[in-house]
Amino acid sequence: MEKFTRLTSTACPLELSNVDTDQLLPARFLKLSRSEGLGKVLFHDLRRNAQGSERADFPLNQTAWREAKILVGGNNFGVGSSREAAVYALYDHGIRCVIATSFGDIFAQNSVKNGLLPATVEAADVAELTDMLKRNPEFGVSVDLETQTIACGNASFNFSIAPSWREQLLNGWDEIDLTRSFQPQIQDFRQRRREAEPWVFPGR
């Protein structure tokens, strides 16, 4: 998994709450393999009309935010079914960070497993950041995972993330790698238990 330390990019304000995984990746596209490109169908039914043409008013279709690697959402981003392919669609489109006031639990877990940062911020900060981006679409946003801060223009915001998820993203670790990072403590525990309760361990 690719490490995440710091990202600077344009950021797309979605101004949508309760974005579910079916909006991110409609169920009929689950038959597509990732190699076919899930990024091209991200937000398909929101980005396109019934004829398949782009909706000019959808933020990701606007010139300023087509290449954005950061999304600024609202409350409950990624709720709904536990389809990991929704995260694939975001990542394959180029999104590396989603900023929101809260996330669906399974979506957030899947995000971290795939190197995408779910950054949780206060509602007032999302509102301020969204307003700044709407007034100045060209603004770059910098997300620093080490300091857990988001910078835009002269403004700075803090975000939260579970410590273990932060560790995984900073190091590019999956769950097995994270467990291995505790190897000395695991060995120490085994040795102390072997000495205290030798009958637990089979003889050699």
N, C-alpha and C positions, 0 to 999 in steps of 0.2 A: 504494500500500500504506500502511496506517495505521502511524504511528510507534509504537514501543514504547520507553518510557523508564522508567516506574515503574508498578507495578500493586499495588493493595491489595484483597484479596478473601478470602472464606473459601476454604479449600483442602481438597479431597477426597482422603483417603488411600486408594489402591486396594489396596495390599499385594499386588500381582500382578507377577510377573516374566515376561519373554518375551511380553509382550502384542504380538500380531501385527496386521497391518493388516486381516486377515479378522475378527478379534475386534472391532476398532474399527468396521469397516464390512463386514458380511458381503457376499460377492460378489453375491448375488442382488439387492442394492440398488444395484448399480452402474448399473442401467438407469434409476434415478431421475435427473432433472436436478437441478442444484443449486437451481434456483428452486422446486422442489417441497419443499425442506427436508430436507437430509441430517442435520441435527442431531437430528431426531426418531428416527432409527434408529441413532444412535451406541450402540455396545455392545449392540445389539439382543438378541442371543442370550444375553448375560450378564445383561442387565437384565430380561428377560421370560421367562416359562415357555412351554411348548408351546401353551398356550391364549392367549398374548398378554398375560397379566396381569403386572404388575410383580412382581419378586422383592423382598420387603421387606428382604432381607439385603444387597442390592447397594448399595454406598455412595452412588452418585449418586441412588438412589431414596429416600434418607433425607432428612427435612426439612432438617436442618442443612446439607446439601451440595447441594441441588438447584440452587442458584444459584451454585455455586462456579465461579470463573473460572480456578482453578489446580488441577491434578491432581498428586498425588505418587505416582509409580509406583515400580517396582523396577529390576531390571536388564534391559537389552535391550528398551526400550520402542520399539514401532513397527517390529519386525522383520517379515520376510516379504515379500510382493509389493510392488512399487513403486507402489501406487495412491495418487495424490495426493488422490483423493476421501476417503481416510481422514482427511487433515488438514482437508479441507473440513467433514467431519462434526464434528470437534472444534471448529473455529472457529465453525461455524454454531450449535452448541449453546451457545456462549458461552465456551469455554475459550480462554485467551490465553497460558497458560504450562503446560508440563509439566516437572516436576522429577523426575529419575531419575538412576540411577548411570551409565547408558549408553543410547544410542539406536541404532536402525538407521540406517545412513548416509544412505540415500535418504530415509527418513522425516524425518530432521533437516533435510536440504536442502529438502525440500518445505515443512516447517514455516516455515523462515526466509522462503521465497518468498511465504508467505501471511500473514506478520506474527505467527506464533505462536512464542514463545520456547522452545527446548529447553534447559533449564538442567541442566547435569551437575554432580552433587555426589558427595561421598564416601558410601560405603555407611553408615558410622556416623552421618552427618548425616541421611540419609534415615530411618534407624531412629529417631533421636531426634525428628525432626520428625513422623514418623508417630505416635509414641507421644504426643506433645503434642496432636496434633489429635484422636486418639481419646479422650483424657481431657478435652479442652476443644474440642468441635466448633465452638464459636462464635468461637474465636480467629481474628483476621484475620492474614493473611500478607502481607507486603510484599516484592515482588521489585523490586530496583533494578538496572537493566541498566548504568547508568553506573558504579556502584561494584561491580557483580557480587556483590551480597549479597542474602541472604534473611533477613528478620527475622520472628520469631514470638514473642510474649511477650517474655521477657527474653533469648531466645536469638538468635544471629546465625550464619549460615552463608555460606560463600563458594561460588560456583559458577563453572564455566568454560564458555566458548563461544569458537569460532574468532573471531579479531579481525575478519576480513572480515564474518562473519555479524553480529557485534555492531554494526559500522558500518552495515550494511544496515538492521537493525532500528531503531537509534537515529534514522536519517534517513528511514526509510520508502522505501528504495531497492530496486530490482530489480538484476539483474546489469548491465544496461546503464547504469543510474545510477551504479553502483559504478565501472564502467570510465571513465565520463565524469569522475569525481572525480579521475582521474589525467591529465586532459587536458594540463596544463602539462608534466608529465614526458614524456608521449607526444610532444608537439610538440618538446620539447627533444631527445629521442632522434632524431626524424626529421631535425631540422636538423643535428645532429652527424653523422649517417650520410650525409646529403646532401653535407656538406662533405668527409667522409672517403672516400666511395665514390660520386662523382657519376655514374659510369657505370651505377649500379643504377637511376637514375631516368630515365625517358624524357624526351627533349628536348621543348621546347615550340615 
